[in-house]
Amino acid sequence: MRILLATDAWEPQVNGVVRTLTRTVAEMRQMGHEVEVISPDQFKTFPLPTYPEIKLAMGAYEPVQEKFKSFEPEAIHVATEGPIGLAARRICVEWKLPFTTSYHTKFPEYVSARLPLPLSAGYAYMRWFHKPSGRLMVATPTMRDELTKHGFRNISPWTRGVDTELFRPNMEPVYEGLARPIWLSVGRVAVEKNVEAFLALDLPGTKVVVGDGPQREELRVKFPEVVFRGARFNEDLARHFSDADVFVFPSLTDTFGLVILEAMACGTPVAAFPAPGPVDIIPGSGAGVLAKSQTEGLKEACMEALKVDRAAARAYAERFSWRASAEEFVRNLQPYPELEKIRFWRRLRRLARLRRGPKTAPSG
């Protein structure tokens, strides 16, 4: 198929959403699909208030419309709720094109953590955005149930994968000279990731934070004993996972937590709060431990995670593949019926010619 993906999250952003989308696109192309990505790097942008690392597209509607016309997609997926996603959604609704969406971030909770806006307002916007979608893809059963309670519909599963060749056990060490055990956190250093809940724990050894974000300097000053390694990539990132004793995931706002699988693939057990993502991945896995609630017990979970068999963590991660994830994504798409698709794009081209007017005969 010709698949169009509209997303406000794309490289050079570094987060689980971008890793999921870029890997899904790569897998779909290997499967033989033609994929067109509409992303912020194709537009003039401005920084997201309170989080300048994320760039938002300006004046997206008309350029996105032209992308639709030139590519003539057979299936359309709107991955995010920002300016590009809004433009793609508007075009699909106006032109009566079927499309799908996905829920990557607990946007209402994210906004409420940064701005004085109630959760109800965030959920009202998200329901409005996803309502016309033929299928709303979510990563876990917990997220499906949570969104159902908030009035969302047409929800379908789309699981995640992990690169088990890149993320692997027994890689070259990176924590020489630091007191053991090493407690690692990887991700965006921002208030919605709840990193401070991890840093405030009274744990033996050394806490290490890998990642960057708007809260990094504040936390560095508040917790001078913590080692902040900044953003790391590829083999370097994998080595930081592999050489840690326990990966600690304190977030309450993620919908999956791709870094959980990356840690497990390196043989590193996980300690986390029982939030969407961890509560779907960890129980019964033999690869980690959940705290007793979303506010208590993370220290105890960390200490228990030290006892987890690292081989079991690796074995569990090997169940997840990016090819299976991409295949599930494609099954969820809502392709335009063939005859209707041909008629629609022919009609659109004809209207475009009429708007340009008749060709003028050359003089002489």
GIGI-V20261 format. One record per residue. N is the residue number from 0. PSI is psi in degrees with one decimal (999 if undefined). Layout:
[[N,PSI] [N,PSI]]
This chain:
[[0,159.6] [1,112.5] [2,126.9] [3,128.1] [4,119.7] [5,122.1] [6,140.6] [7,-6.1] [8,114.7] [9,167.3] [10,143.2] [11,11.8] [12,146.0] [13,104.0] [14,174.3] [15,-32.5] [16,-47.0] [17,-42.8] [18,-40.5] [19,-47.7] [20,-43.9] [21,-39.7] [22,-36.5] [23,-43.6] [24,-45.0] [25,-42.9] [26,-41.3] [27,-39.9] [28,-38.9] [29,-28.8] [30,-6.9] [31,1.9] [32,149.6] [33,119.5] [34,128.0] [35,125.4] [36,127.4] [37,116.2] [38,166.4] [39,-25.4] [40,-8.6] [41,5.3] [42,163.0] [43,141.8] [44,166.2] [45,151.2] [46,142.4] [47,126.4] [48,135.5] [49,-6.4] [50,75.1] [51,-14.6] [52,-23.5] [53,125.6] [54,132.9] [55,138.4] [56,144.9] [57,141.0] [58,47.9] [59,-27.2] [60,-55.7] [61,-43.5] [62,-37.9] [63,-40.0] [64,-42.3] [65,-36.2] [66,-42.4] [67,-48.4] [68,-41.5] [69,-33.2] [70,-29.2] [71,65.2] [72,152.2] [73,-19.9] [74,143.0] [75,131.8] [76,126.9] [77,109.3] [78,-24.1] [79,166.8] [80,17.8] [81,-162.5] [82,-42.2] [83,-44.2] [84,-40.5] [85,-42.0] [86,-45.8] [87,-41.6] [88,-45.4] [89,-43.7] [90,-44.5] [91,-41.8] [92,-44.9] [93,-39.2] [94,0.5] [95,43.9] [96,133.3] [97,144.9] [98,165.0] [99,163.0] [100,171.9] [101,156.3] [102,100.6] [103,-28.9] [104,141.6] [105,76.5] [106,-45.0] [107,-41.8] [108,-37.6] [109,-47.5] [110,-43.1] [111,-28.4] [112,-21.0] [113,-28.2] [114,154.7] [115,61.5] [116,138.0] [117,153.6] [118,-35.3] [119,-36.6] [120,-41.7] [121,-42.3] [122,-32.0] [123,-43.3] [124,-45.5] [125,-39.2] [126,-43.5] [127,-44.6] [128,-45.3] [129,-8.9] [130,-43.3] [131,-7.8] [132,136.2] [133,-35.2] [134,134.1] [135,112.5] [136,131.2] [137,156.5] [138,-26.2] [139,157.2] [140,-35.6] [141,-42.6] [142,-38.7] [143,-48.4] [144,-40.0] [145,-43.8] [146,-35.1] [147,-40.9] [148,-27.9] [149,6.3] [150,12.2] [151,157.1] [152,177.4] [153,42.7] [154,132.5] [155,149.6] [156,142.2] [157,98.1] [158,176.9] [159,170.0] [160,-177.7] [161,143.8] [162,97.3] [163,-5.5] [164,-39.1] [165,-49.2] [166,109.2] [167,160.2] [168,166.3] [169,41.0] [170,172.1] [171,132.4] [172,153.6] [173,-1.5] [174,29.8] [175,135.3] [176,-9.7] [177,142.5] [178,136.4] [179,156.6] [180,158.2] [181,120.6] [182,117.1] [183,137.6] [184,132.7] [185,130.0] [186,-172.8] [187,128.4] [188,87.2] [189,159.3] [190,-35.5] [191,-11.8] [192,-5.5] [193,31.6] [194,-34.5] [195,-31.5] [196,-34.1] [197,-46.8] [198,-26.4] [199,-7.3] [200,143.4] [201,93.0] [202,147.1] [203,162.1] [204,-139.8] [205,133.5] [206,134.2] [207,134.3] [208,124.4] [209,124.1] [210,171.2] [211,167.3] [212,175.6] [213,-17.7] [214,1.1] [215,-50.5] [216,-39.7] [217,-45.9] [218,-32.7] [219,-41.0] [220,-40.9] [221,-30.8] [222,74.6] [223,-19.8] [224,-12.5] [225,141.4] [226,117.0] [227,117.8] [228,-2.9] [229,-172.3] [230,138.3] [231,153.5] [232,153.0] [233,-128.1] [234,-39.8] [235,-44.5] [236,-45.1] [237,-38.7] [238,-36.7] [239,-38.2] [240,-49.7] [241,-34.9] [242,-2.7] [243,156.8] [244,-39.1] [245,137.9] [246,125.7] [247,125.1] [248,93.8] [249,-3.6] [250,143.2] [251,-1.3] [252,-1.8] [253,153.6] [254,-15.0] [255,-66.0] [256,68.1] [257,-32.4] [258,-23.6] [259,-47.3] [260,-36.6] [261,-40.1] [262,-47.8] [263,-39.8] [264,-27.0] [265,2.1] [266,12.1] [267,119.1] [268,160.4] [269,138.7] [270,133.7] [271,162.0] [272,154.4] [273,70.5] [274,167.9] [275,134.9] [276,-81.0] [277,-40.2] [278,-19.4] [279,-27.4] [280,-42.6] [281,-47.0] [282,129.4] [283,-1.0] [284,-24.7] [285,15.2] [286,5.7] [287,-178.9] [288,137.4] [289,146.0] [290,164.7] [291,-21.2] [292,179.1] [293,3.5] [294,-16.3] [295,155.2] [296,8.0] [297,-37.6] [298,-45.9] [299,-38.9] [300,-39.1] [301,-46.6] [302,-37.2] [303,-35.7] [304,-26.8] [305,-24.9] [306,-6.9] [307,140.3] [308,117.0] [309,-30.6] [310,-34.9] [311,-37.2] [312,-46.2] [313,-44.4] [314,-38.5] [315,-42.0] [316,-29.5] [317,-10.8] [318,-16.0] [319,126.0] [320,148.8] [321,-28.9] [322,-44.0] [323,-37.9] [324,-45.4] [325,-37.9] [326,-39.1] [327,-39.6] [328,-47.1] [329,-39.5] [330,-30.2] [331,-17.6] [332,157.4] [333,78.2] [334,148.4] [335,131.0] [336,138.3] [337,-52.0] [338,-42.9] [339,-38.3] [340,-46.2] [341,-45.5] [342,-41.7] [343,-50.6] [344,-31.3] [345,-44.0] [346,-40.1] [347,-41.4] [348,-38.9] [349,-42.2] [350,-38.0] [351,-40.1] [352,-40.2] [353,-37.5] [354,-34.4] [355,-22.3] [356,169.0] [357,149.1] [358,139.6] [359,130.5] [360,141.5] [361,142.2] [362,155.8] [363,999]]
